[in-house]
Amino acid sequence: MAQSKPYPKGTRINDRYELVAFLGKGKGGQVHRARDEHLGTEVALKLLTPTDGQPATWDEAQVLEQLRSDYLLPVFNADVVTGTDLRYITTPVMEGGNLSTAASPFGVTPRQASEWGQYVGYGLEKVHSAGLLHRDVKPENCYLDTNGKVLLADLGMAHKIDKNGRTPPEGTLVTVAPEALSSPDRHCTKASDIYSLAATVFFLLAGDYPVSEKFGYDETWEKVRTGQRSKLRDVAPHVSIGLSRVVEKSLSLDPNERATSPLEFANQLATATHHRRNWRRITPHANHLRCMVADSTKTASTLNICVVAEGNDFAVVATLDSGRRVRKHERTGVKASKIAQTLREIIGKV
C-alpha cells in the first residue's frame, strides 16, 4: 500500500479511518486529517514509510499507546494497515503549529527558546523512561498547544532500547547525532536523542541548525558526522554565554560529554543565565546585513542594533524606535570576521 503520492481523499484504513485531507509529508511518511469512526471525531493519521529490515510485528505500538505525559502528544492508536507492512499512528490534530514554523526565520527570544526546550526535554524524559528512543527529535515534531505549552510528537520512529542501550540508527540529517552516521558502527542511544534535543534548541535560538541546511546533502552528512558545526554565539550573538554552554555541551561529538538525561538538559536550560534585556533577531531593515532588537523594559526603550556596510568594512548602528541614535553602542570599521564578536560585546553591555 505504501506510495509516494498522497492517498486520495476518501481512502479507508482498517475499516475505521476515512482520509479527509492531506496535511503534509516528511521523512517518516504522510500525514492526513482523518475521520475516526470509532471515536466520532477527526484525528491526525500518519502513514509511516516502511524501512529496510522492518520487523513484521510492531512491538513498540502498545507502549506508544500507553505513553501519557503533559509534554507528549498522545497516541490514540498505533497499528499496521491490514494486509500490508504499512504502520500508522493517530494523534490529536494540532492547530497551534510546530516549533519550526514558530521559530522561522530567525529564532525566538532566548527565554522563550529555553522554556520550549524544557518542555521538549520533559516529554523526551518520559519516552526514555518507557524504554524507548524517539530517534527524530526536531522542531517540526514539537507542537504548540492552545496554552502555549509544547508537546513532543511524531513517535513513529520510536524504537525499543536493547540490552546494550542502543537502537538502529535513525533521524533527520540536520538534527541527527554524529554516531548515527558513523560507519561501520552506526547506532543511536539516549545521548543521541539528547543531541537532537540540543540541536532543536539551537534552531529555536538561531533560526538555523548547528550544520546549516544551506549545504548540500553529502557535505551536511560529513559535517554532522565529524562535528563541523557552527558555534551558537557566532550565528546568534544575543545568546548569553551560560545558555550557549548548555546547548553546545550537549552537541558534543563525544556522547559522554552531553547531558546525562533529557531532564538534566531541561534543568540546565532552566538555570542558565540570560542577558538583562530580552533580545531577538529580526528581519534585516533595508540595506542592513543583520538586525537584532532588545525589547523595552519599565526603564528602557526598545533598542535596535543593526550591521550595515561601510566601504570594505562594516558598522554597527544603534537606534531607538523613535529613530534617535545611541552612539555609545555603535562601532565603525568592523571587519567581517569580527562582526559576531563585536555584537556579543555590545549586547553584553546593554
N, C-alpha and C positions, 0 to 999 in steps of 0.2 A: 504493500500500500504506500510505502514511502515514495515521495516525489518532490521535485524542486519547486514546481509551481504551486501557488496557494490552492488548497482544496476549495471547490466551489461552494457557494452558499447553499445550504440545504443538505450537505453531506451529513450522514448519521454515523455516530460512533457508538458501538456496542449497544445499540437499541436504547440509548439513554440520552445522548447528546446530539443536538442538531446545530451545525455551524451556522452562525448568524452573520458574522462579519470577520474579515481578515484584519488583524491588528498589527502584524509585523512578522519579520523573520530575522533570526540571528544565527550565531554559530551552532546553537544547540537544536534548532528546529523552528517550526512555525507556531505562531500564537493566534488563536481565534477567539472571538466572543462567541459563546455557545449557550444554547438553551438547555438547562439541565431539567429533564422531565421528571426526575425523582424529587428534586428539591423545589421545583416550580420557580426557578429563578435563573438569571444569567450568570455565567461564570467565565473566567479566562481559561481556555483549554490550550495547553501546549503539547504539540505532537513532536516528540523527540526524534531527531535524526539518528538512525541506528549507527553504532560504532563498530569498528573492527574488533572481532573477538568478543562481542557482547554475549553474555550468557543467555541461555534460553529462558531462565527464570529471573525474576527481578526481586532479589532478596531484600533490597532496601525499601521497597514500596510500602510495606506495612509500617516500618519505622518512620517514614516520611509522614504518613497519615496520622501518626501518634504524636509527632513533634508539635508542641504548643508553647508559645512564648509571646510576650508583649512586643517582642522585637523581631518576630518572624512572620512572614505572610503565611497564613495557614494553608495546608494542603488538604482539600476536600477529598480528593480521590487520586490514587496513583495506580495505574493498571496497564495492561497490554491490550492493544486492539485485537479483538477476536480473529484468529486465523492468520495473524501476522507477527512480525517481530518488532512492531512499532509500539513504543511506550508512550504514555501520555500522562499529564498531570493537570488537575483542575484546581484553581485557586479563586479567590475573590477578584473581581475586576477593580483595578486601582485607577481612579480618575485623577489623582494628585500628581501624576508624572513621576519620573525617576530622577536620580541624582545627576545623571549625565546631562539631562536637559536643564535641570535646575542650576548646575554649575558652569554651563557653557555660556560664553566662550572664554571667560577669564577667571573662573572660580568664584567662590563666595568669601565672606569675611573669615579670618582665622577662627574667631569664636564660633561662628556657625559651622564651619568645617569640622572643628573639634567636637561639637555637640553631635553632629550627624555621625561622625566616625565612632563615637562612643556607642550610639545606638546599634550600629552595624556590628561592633565588637561584642555587644551583649547577645545579639542574635547568633553570631558565629560561635560564641561560647556554648550556647545551647546545642548547636549542631554537633560540636565536638564531644560534648558530654553524652550524646546519644551514640557515640562510637562511629561517627561519620566524618568525612571531609566534604566540604562544599565543592571545592575544586573550580569554582568560577565566580569568586567574589569580584565584583566590578561595579562601577556607578550605575550601569544600565540594569543591574539586578538588585538595586536598592530603591524602594518606593516610598514616597511621602504619603502619609495618610492625611485625613482631613484635620487632624490636630497638630500637624507639623512634625510628627514623630516619623522616624524612618524604620521601615520593615525590610529585612533581608529576605530575598525571594529567589525564585528560579533554582529549586533544588534538584532539577533534572539530572545534573551531573554528579550529585552526591554519591559517595561510594563508601562502603564499609572499610574501616581500617583493619589491616591484617595484623597478625601477631608480632610483626616487626615494626608496627607503627606506620606502615606505608599503604599507598594505593597506586594503581596505574596512573601515569601522567595525564593531565587534562588541564584545560584553561584557555583563556583568551590571551593572545600574544602580548598585548601591552600591559597586562596585569599579572601574567603568569610568573611563577618563581623560576629562577635560573635552573634549579635542579630538575625541573620538569622538562627541560630542553637539553640537558647534558647527557649525551650518549657515552657509553652504552647503558649506563645505569639510570635511565630516566625514571623518575618517580615523584610522588607527592607525599608530604607529611603535614602534620598540623602547622609546622613552621612555614610551609608553602602557602597555606591559607592566610597566615599572618602577613606574609609578604604581599599577597594580593590585597589584603585589608589596608596595608600601608600605602600601596600604590593607588588605591581608591581615595584615601585621604589626600595624597599628593595631588591627585586630579582636582579634588574639591578646593584645594588651596591655590592651585596654579592654572586650572583650566586646561591642563595638558598632562601627559603621563611621564613617568621617570625616563622612559625612552619614547620620544615623541612619535605620533602617528605619521609625521611627515616623511619618515624614512620608508624605503621600500621593504617588502616582507623579509627578504633574505638579510638585509642589513639590520633590520629591527631584531630578528631572531638572534643574530650574532651578538648584538649589543646587550640584549637581555641576558643571554647565556653567559656572557663574560663580565657582566656587571658594569658595562659602559653606559651609565645613565647620567642624566642631568642632576646637578645639585639644586635642591629645592629653592634655596635663597638666591640663586642666580636667576631662576625663572620667576620667582615670587619674592622680591626683596623685602616686601612688607611683612613677611612671616618672621616671628621672633626666633632668636637663637634656640630658646628652650623647646618650642614646638617643633622646629626643624630637626633638632637632635632626636626627638621621639620618633618622627617619621623616618628619618634617614637610618636610624639604628635597625628598624625592622625591615629595611630594604637591603640589608647587608647580603653580600654574596654568600657568606657563610651562614647557614641556617641557625647555627648555635649562638650567633650573636644577636638574633632577633628576640623580641619579647617572647616569653615562655608560653603565653596563652593569649587568646583574644581579650580576656578580661584584664590581664596585666596591661596590654596595649591600651585598652579603653581607659584604665585608671591613669596611665601615663599621660594620655591626652587631657584627662580631667584636671591634672595637677600641673600641666605645663604652663609656664609664664607667657604673658602676652604683652604687646606694647600698650602704652597708656591709651592711645587712640585706636579706634576700630577702623582698620584700613581695608581697602578692596581695590582690585584692578578694575578699570572701566574701559570702554571703547575709546581708543585714542581720538582726541579732537583733531580737526583738520590740520594736516601738515605736522602732526605730532607723532613721534615714534612710539612712545609708551606713556600711559597716564594712570595715576592712582589717586584715590581720594580718601581723606580721613573724615569720617562722619563728625558732625557737630556734637558738642557736649554742652552742658549747662554754662560752661565758662569759655568755650572756644568755638569759633565758626568753622564751617566746613572748609577744608583745605585741599586744594588740588595741586599735585606735584606731577609735572609733565616733562618729558625729554624731547627736545627739538634739535634739529640740525643747526650747526653753527660753523659754516665753512667745511673744513675737513674734520672737525670735531663736533661735539655736542654740548648743549647747555641744559641745565635743569631749571625750569621756571616754576615758581610757587605763587599761586593766586588764591584769593578768597572768592566765594561765589559772587561777591559784589564787583569783582574784577580787579580789586586792589592787589598789588604785588606785595609779597612778603620776602623782602630782599635777603633776610638773614638765612633763609632756607634755599637760596639759589646758588648755582655754581656755573662756571663757564670753563671752556677749554677742556672738557671731559673727553678722554679717549674712549673709543668704542669698547675696548676691553675693560674699562673701569666704570661703565655705566651702572652695573648691578651693585658694585661696591659703594659707589657714590650715593645711590639711592638708599642702600642699607644704612649708611652713616647719617643721612638726613633724617630718615624715618625714625631712627633710634633716638634722635634728639628732640623730636616734636613732642 
